[in-house]
Structures are given as structure tokens and as C-alpha cells.
């Protein structure tokens, strides 16, 4: 057994000496096991040695031929020596001109996210960049002719009375709908968080307004609020709350009815978000507050509301942006731009300028201004939130 082990070690040393004459092992190679060290793998019928070697190299050169004309030593070619004894295998890579270079972690990370970057660039960055470029042009929406006007479109917008009117309507609509959704959503979430019979069914029914298509909701509510055959006016007259039908779709009440319908449709988003956070608040906090004699309002103010700060921050941000840029509900409620002049928000006005008056450059400038306004409001909102968080901490 010892003789066979020693013979195996001598064969390994001889192969390495032949592979790299005069150099021994490279700095990246592992040292050979000492002679006499057991390399055999005992089998069922006693000691048995299985030895195999595979030497892959180019054309062998003598030590004299490996030196150049100036006496410089040429780098050895790639040689890989693999020795397998039993089930064990040792691979010894040798440096050479064909050595495979490893890919860095940074390059590999870029390759992995490259498809996502291409998708984002083609669907988001390119349209935004093209809209910014288009805002500096005087261009028809359907003809290729264009003319560079620089800041001309923005100067026209600054003196456009209709722009300021639509901006004000957008702010009123977004602020009213977001505020009502927040108040009603938190109240409904607190009710649904309590334990009562049929809670699961009611939670499922709450999502119904948010799930139906916008056009269906608008058509149904326009029928319910009709001053001639509407169900809402009929009920109000029967109860005695009003003496004559209210023209909900008229000039005086169109914005009010639009806000009411929008609140009805999008409040479930706030309910679900707040309810999900309420279910994660530890019950031990409320039990400790009851032991200390805290009233329900005190528990809500000092326990529930602070725990809802993060989710309310996200909800207010998202709902404000979505309601400010809302198009389909406003457009359908006014039956187009003509009948809905009293609810002509900034997205509706930008659409009209682009596809009704065919002023693509002017419409692009309106879109850029709307984007900048939202970005500025978001940054201010984040700044105020983090300042308040630091004060609380």
C-alpha cells in the first residue's frame, strides 16, 4: 500500500515537472500532497488504486526553444492537469495565453438589468424626452412640418387665461377628492377592522366600486343623478330634503357631482391600504392603553394614528398624483370637452390643445408643465414629511 502511494506521488510530480519545466508550481496552483500520504481509496476487495490523468497542452517546447532571441522567457501555454484517485478529483489550472478571464460583478450586474433598462428607456424615457423636445417646436399634430420656437409655447401658456383656469380646477378636484377619500377611507377601515358578524362579506363588497370599469360607473351615476328620472332626486324629494330636483349635471353642480362620484369609486383603495396596516398593529398597545384608562379617542390619537403615518403618507401622495392627472372620469362626466367646460382640468385642456386644435407643441408644453408641477409638489411633500419624522424622532 505504501509503495503504491509513493509511486502515485512520483507520477504526479513527474507530470507537473513535464508540464512546466523548471518552474514547478505556479502561484495559483495548489501544492501536491507529500509523498507517502495516503491517496488510495480502499475498496470492497482490499486496497485498490485508480489513477487517471489527462494532460491538455499545445505543442511542447524545450527550455531552450521557449526563450526568445533576446533571452526572454516566453509564457507557458495553457496546461490543465487532472488527477483522479477514486472519487476524489483535483484540477490544477495553469496560466497561459488561452486562460479564461472571469467577468467582474459590475459587468455581470449590468448584463442582468440591461433588458429592464431597454424596456424602461423605450416606454418611459424616450416618450418623456420626445415630449420635452416637442414643447420647443411649433408643430401640427398630424403634419410633419415643424418650426423651432424655443420658449415661445411656454410664454404663451404663461399668458393663457384658460390654462390658469384649468390648473385651478385640477387643484380643487385633486384636493377635494383626496381629502374626502382619506377621511372616509380611514373611518371605513376602522369600522371594518372591528369584529362583527358578516365582516368578511362587507370587506369584499367594499371593493366593488374600485373594480368596475370607469365608463360603467359614469354611465350609472349619470342616470342616477338625472334631474328628470334620476333615483337620487326622487329619493330626496320623497324624504323632504329638497323641494325641487337638483340639476346635478348642470353648470352649478357639475364639479360637486364629479367629486362625489370620484370619491365613491376610489375610496376603496384607501380602505384596503389602511386596513392592511391596522391588522399589523400589536394588540398589546391597545391593551396597555385600556389598563391605563385611555379613552377611545386617546387610543386613536396616540396609538393608531402614529402607526398609520407611513401608509397615509404613501396614500396621500399616490391619490393626489392620480387625481390631479385623472382624465377618463372627468372626460366622460362632461361628455367631452364641449359639455364639460366647468370641469375642464389641466389634462383635459392639454388633450384639447393637442387633438382638437392640433397644436402638438403647445400640448407638449402643457404636459411638461404638469410634470414639473407634480415633481415640485412631490419633492416639497417629501421634505416636509422627513422634517416631521426627524422632529418626532
Buried (B, 14 or more C-beta within 10 A) or exposed (E): EEEBBBBBBEEBEEBBEEBBBEEEBBEEBEEBBEBEEBBBEEEEEEEEBEBEEEEEBEEEEEEEEBEEEEEEEEEBBBBBBBBBBBEEEBEBBBBBEEEEEEEEEEEEEEEEEEEEEEEEEEEEEEEEEEBBEBBBBBBEBEEEEBEEBEEBBBEBBEEBEEBEBBBEBBBBBBBBBBBBBBEBBBBBBBEBBEEEEEEEEEBEEBEEBBEEEBEEBBEEBBEBBBBEEBEBBEEBBEEEEEEEBBBBBEEEBBBEBBBBBBBBBBBBBBBBBBBEBBEEBEEEBBEEBEEEEBEEEEBBEEBBEEBBEEBBBEBBBBBBBBBBBBBEBBBBBBEEBEEBBBBBBBBBBBBBBBBEEBBBBBBBBBBBBBBEBBEEBEEEBEEEBEEEEEEEE
